Amino acid sequence: QVQLVESGGGLVQSGGALRLSCAASGIIFGSRTMAWYRQAPGKQREVVASIERGGTTGYAASVKGRFTISRDYAKHAVDLQMNDLKPEDTAAYYCHIEDTTYWGQGTQVTVSS
């Protein structure tokens, strides 16, 4: 059974940093492209960052240079380091295995101005 469990969300001031983690089980870790998405109230869910099985990463233009996605093979986790956070980064953040129906439960990130 595939499970994705996110952690690390919270409330932070503008300019601050948070690190999200997505612990994956039930899959061969490293075999699939994994991604972080976010959804703000009243808006569509959008991809924030992705990491392919070979390690190639991709980022939304709005977060490039501020966010970093990485795999932690020891923890079977995909992390998202978020620096220089802005109020517009406020959203629920979700972990996802691309090309599957597997999603985490989400973790809330709130950035105050």
NORURCOR-V344835 format. One record per run of one state. SS is the DSSP state (@ for helix, = for strand, . for the rest). FROM is the first residue (numbers start at 1). LEN is the number of residues. If there is no record, write none. Layout:
SS_FROM_LEN + SS_FROM_LEN
//
This chain:
._1_2 + =_3_5 + ._8_2 + =_10_4 + ._14_4 + =_18_8 + ._26_8 + =_34_6 + ._40_6 + =_46_6 + ._52_5 + =_57_3 + ._60_7 + =_67_6 + ._73_4 + =_77_6 + ._83_4 + @_87_3 + ._90_1 + =_91_7 + ._98_5 + =_103_1 + ._104_3 + =_107_6 + ._113_1
//
